Amino acid sequence: MVERGHPDVPLVAQAALLGLSRASLYYQPVAPSAEEVALKHRIDALYTAYPFYGSRRIAAMLGREGITLNRKAVQRHMREMGIAGIAPGPNTSKRCLEHRVYPYLLRHTTSVYPNHVWGIDITYIRLRGGWMYLVAVLDWYSRYVVSWQLDQTLELGFVLTAVEQALAQATPTIWNSDQGSHFTSPQYLALLGKEDIQISMDGKGRALDNIFTERLWRTVKYEEVYRYDYGSPKEARHGLTRYLDFYNHRRPHQALGYQTPAEVYVAPAATPHANDDSHSPASRREKGAVSTLNCPSPVS
């Protein structure tokens, strides 16, 4: 909203018009220290290998490696990284208490056709001198990544963009997430509320509610992120664009009978509701052909 170097309206006047503090316009974020980057990267590696570990066990594992850090410090880092152990225990992906929470709808449900169940989640992407955040919308039946976005902060905007891009292609029957503040925010829920979608949120402390997305993160990190050690946000964006296109269109999955996610996503599939058109794949509004991955615009 602020336009620096405007020929007619100086920063002071822009701040007054927008109701912003003048000091905030001149704030320059401090780059993280090498120690903080190394510590967050190690927590990310431990969490990716053992996503059922919470802050207590990660602190213990770090201690065994000679890194002395108490549990509260580990919790703080995990919150900043947008991650939390999937085993039962305290939930570090905290929601705002005034935000609405929806019930978990998938306890006795299996995804049985494309666009039946979508899941959305956020993960930490390490860079050589820092980190970024990746959000993705995943079709649970086909493992197809419907949309994704990458950002350097955990602000809400990149999540909303990923949701809008996904809904521009199709509409799922059920949309699942955790109870984090991004996914209980009014702006996020308003986007889903415009569509005929049943909103589901993981049960607090349930270990397997979001297992498909956890497997995606593990695959992305081991096959791409850890191998290439991105040096900049631009490298991360280009690398993930390349890899996620490969993941969707050229990487065969054993669980899919060695088909690719894109092949399964576009293929016709039977549903258990033969006499109920409201649950059939044809009844879901497919808004665009699946030919290339819906990815972010290339920005450095």
C-alpha positions in Angstrom: 0.0 0.0 0.0 2.9 2.3 0.7 4.7 3.7 -2.4 8.2 4.7 -1.6 9.7 7.5 -3.7 6.3 8.8 -4.7 6.8 12.2 -6.5 3.9 14.0 -4.9 3.0 12.2 -1.6 5.9 11.8 0.9 6.1 8.8 3.2 5.0 10.9 6.2 1.8 11.8 4.4 1.2 8.3 3.2 1.6 7.0 6.8 -1.0 9.5 8.0 -3.4 8.6 5.3 -3.1 4.9 6.1 -3.0 5.3 9.9 0.4 3.7 10.1 3.3 4.5 12.5 6.0 6.5 10.8 8.6 4.3 12.5 7.2 1.2 10.9 7.9 2.6 7.4 11.6 2.8 8.1 12.0 -0.6 9.9 14.5 -2.9 8.3 14.2 -6.5 9.4 17.4 -8.0 10.9 18.7 -11.1 9.1 18.8 -14.2 11.3 22.1 -15.2 12.7 24.0 -18.2 11.3 23.4 -20.0 14.6 19.6 -19.5 14.4 19.5 -20.7 10.7 21.6 -23.8 11.5 19.4 -24.6 14.5 16.1 -24.2 12.6 17.5 -26.3 9.8 18.4 -29.1 12.2 14.9 -29.0 13.8 13.4 -29.2 10.3 15.6 -32.3 9.5 14.6 -34.0 12.7 10.9 -33.1 12.3 10.9 -34.4 8.7 12.5 -37.7 9.7 10.2 -38.0 12.8 7.0 -36.0 12.3 5.5 -37.7 15.4 8.2 -36.0 17.6 7.0 -33.0 19.6 9.2 -30.3 21.2 10.1 -32.4 24.2 11.7 -35.2 22.1 13.3 -32.8 19.6 14.9 -31.0 22.5 16.2 -34.3 23.8 17.5 -35.3 20.3 19.3 -31.9 20.1 20.8 -32.5 23.5 22.2 -35.8 22.4 24.0 -33.9 19.6 25.5 -31.5 22.0 23.0 -28.7 21.4 21.6 -27.4 24.7 18.2 -26.0 24.3 15.2 -26.2 26.6 11.8 -27.3 25.5 10.3 -23.8 25.5 13.0 -22.6 23.2 12.3 -25.5 20.8 8.6 -24.8 20.9 9.3 -21.1 20.0 11.4 -22.2 17.0 8.8 -24.7 15.9 6.1 -22.0 16.1 8.2 -19.6 14.0 8.8 -22.4 11.5 5.0 -23.2 11.3 5.5 -26.9 12.4 4.2 -29.1 15.2 4.5 -32.8 16.0 1.6 -34.9 14.8 1.6 -37.1 17.8 -0.9 -36.4 20.6 0.2 -33.6 22.8 0.3 -29.8 23.0 -0.6 -28.1 19.8 2.0 -25.6 18.7 0.1 -24.6 15.6 -2.2 -22.4 17.7 -5.4 -20.9 16.4 -6.9 -17.6 17.6 -9.4 -18.4 20.3 -12.1 -16.2 18.7 -11.9 -18.0 15.4 -14.4 -20.6 14.5 -13.3 -24.3 14.5 -15.1 -27.0 12.4 -15.3 -30.7 13.3 -13.1 -33.4 11.8 -15.2 -35.1 9.1 -12.9 -37.8 7.9 -12.7 -40.2 10.9 -14.7 -42.9 9.1 -14.2 -41.6 5.6 -11.8 -42.6 2.8 -11.2 -40.5 -0.2 -12.5 -42.5 -3.2 -12.4 -40.2 -6.2 -10.6 -37.0 -7.4 -11.8 -33.8 -5.7 -13.5 -35.8 -2.9 -11.1 -34.6 -0.2 -8.5 -31.9 -0.4 -6.0 -31.0 2.3 -4.0 -27.9 2.9 -0.9 -27.4 5.0 2.2 -25.2 5.5 5.8 -26.4 5.8 9.2 -24.8 6.4 11.6 -24.7 3.4 15.3 -24.1 4.3 17.6 -21.8 2.4 21.4 -21.6 2.8 21.1 -18.4 4.8 17.5 -18.4 6.0 14.1 -20.0 5.2 10.8 -19.7 3.5 7.3 -21.2 3.9 5.5 -23.5 1.4 1.7 -24.0 1.4 0.1 -26.6 -0.8 -3.4 -27.9 -1.6 -3.3 -31.7 -2.1 -6.0 -34.0 -3.6 -5.9 -36.9 -1.2 -7.2 -39.5 -3.7 -4.7 -38.9 -6.4 -1.9 -37.2 -4.4 -2.1 -34.4 -7.0 -0.8 -31.0 -5.8 -3.6 -28.7 -7.0 -1.9 -25.5 -6.1 0.9 -24.1 -4.0 2.6 -20.8 -3.0 5.9 -19.9 -1.4 6.6 -16.9 0.8 9.2 -15.5 3.2 6.8 -14.9 6.0 3.8 -16.6 7.6 1.4 -13.8 6.7 -2.0 -14.9 5.6 -1.8 -13.6 2.0 0.1 -16.5 0.4 -2.4 -19.0 1.9 -5.4 -17.1 0.4 -3.7 -17.0 -3.0 -3.1 -20.8 -2.9 -6.8 -21.4 -2.0 -8.0 -19.1 -4.8 -5.8 -20.8 -7.4 -7.1 -24.2 -6.3 -10.7 -23.2 -6.4 -10.2 -21.8 -9.9 -9.6 -25.3 -11.0 -12.2 -27.4 -9.2 -14.3 -27.7 -6.0 -13.7 -30.6 -3.6 -16.5 -32.2 -1.5 -14.5 -31.9 1.7 -11.6 -29.5 2.5 -9.4 -30.5 5.4 -6.8 -28.5 7.5 -5.4 -28.3 10.9 -6.7 -25.7 13.5 -3.9 -23.2 12.9 -4.7 -19.5 12.8 -4.4 -19.3 9.0 -7.1 -22.0 8.5 -9.5 -20.6 11.1 -9.2 -17.0 9.9 -12.4 -15.3 8.7 -10.8 -14.5 5.3 -9.8 -18.1 4.6 -13.2 -19.5 5.8 -15.0 -16.8 3.6 -13.3 -18.2 0.5 -14.5 -21.7 1.3 -17.9 -20.5 2.3 -18.5 -19.2 -1.2 -18.3 -22.7 -2.5 -20.3 -25.9 -1.8 -17.6 -27.3 0.4 -17.7 -29.2 3.7 -15.0 -27.8 5.9 -13.1 -30.3 8.1 -10.4 -29.6 10.7 -8.0 -32.1 12.3 -8.9 -33.3 15.7 -6.6 -31.8 18.3 -3.7 -34.2 19.0 -4.8 -36.8 16.4 -1.7 -38.3 14.8 -3.0 -39.4 11.4 -5.5 -36.8 10.4 -3.2 -35.1 7.9 -0.9 -38.0 7.0 -1.1 -37.5 3.2 0.3 -34.0 3.4 3.0 -35.0 5.9 4.1 -37.7 3.3 4.2 -35.0 0.6 6.4 -32.8 2.7 8.8 -35.6 3.4 9.0 -36.5 -0.3 9.6 -32.8 -1.3 12.3 -32.3 1.2 14.2 -35.5 0.7 14.0 -35.5 -3.1 14.4 -31.8 -3.7 15.0 -29.3 -0.9 17.8 -31.1 1.0 19.5 -32.1 -2.3 19.9 -28.7 -3.8 20.5 -26.4 -0.8 18.9 -23.3 -2.2 20.9 -20.1 -1.9 18.1 -17.6 -2.4 14.3 -17.3 -2.6 14.6 -17.2 -6.4 16.4 -20.5 -6.4 13.9 -22.1 -4.1 11.0 -20.9 -6.2 12.5 -22.2 -9.4 13.5 -25.5 -7.8 10.1 -26.2 -6.3 8.4 -25.2 -9.6 10.5 -27.7 -11.4 10.1 -30.5 -8.8 6.4 -30.2 -8.2 5.7 -30.3 -11.9 7.8 -33.5 -12.0 6.0 -34.8 -8.9 2.6 -34.3 -10.5 3.2 -35.3 -14.1 6.3 -37.6 -14.3 6.9 -39.3 -10.9 5.1 -42.7 -10.6 3.7 -43.5 -7.1 3.7 -47.0 -5.8 0.4 -46.4 -3.9 -1.2 -45.4 -7.2 -0.2 -48.5 -9.1 2.9 -46.6 -10.5 0.7 -44.0 -12.2 1.4 -40.3 -11.7 -0.8 -38.1 -9.6 -2.0 -36.2 -12.7 -3.0 -39.5 -14.5 -5.1 -40.5 -11.5 -6.5 -37.0 -10.9 -7.9 -36.7 -14.5 -9.1 -40.4 -14.8 -12.7 -41.3 -14.2 -13.2 -43.0 -10.8 -16.2 -44.9 -9.3 -17.8 -43.7 -6.1 -19.6 -45.6 -3.4 -22.7 -43.5 -4.0 -23.8 -44.9 -7.3 -27.4 -43.5 -6.9 -26.3 -40.2 -5.5 -25.2 -37.7 -8.1 -24.3 -35.1 -5.5 -21.2 -37.2 -4.6 -20.1 -38.2 -8.1 -16.9 -36.8 -9.6 -18.9 -35.4 -12.5 -20.9 -33.3 -10.1 -17.9 -31.5 -8.7 -17.2 -28.3 -10.7 -14.0 -28.9 -12.6 -13.0 -25.4 -13.7 -9.9 -26.0 -15.7 -7.9 -28.7 -17.5 -5.0 -30.4 -15.6 -2.1 -29.8 -17.9 0.5 -27.8 -16.0 1.0 -27.2 -12.3 -0.8 -24.2 -10.8 2.3 -22.5 -9.4 3.3 -19.1 -8.2 4.3 -16.3 -10.6 8.1 -16.3 -10.9 9.3 -13.5 -8.6 12.8 -13.2 -7.2 
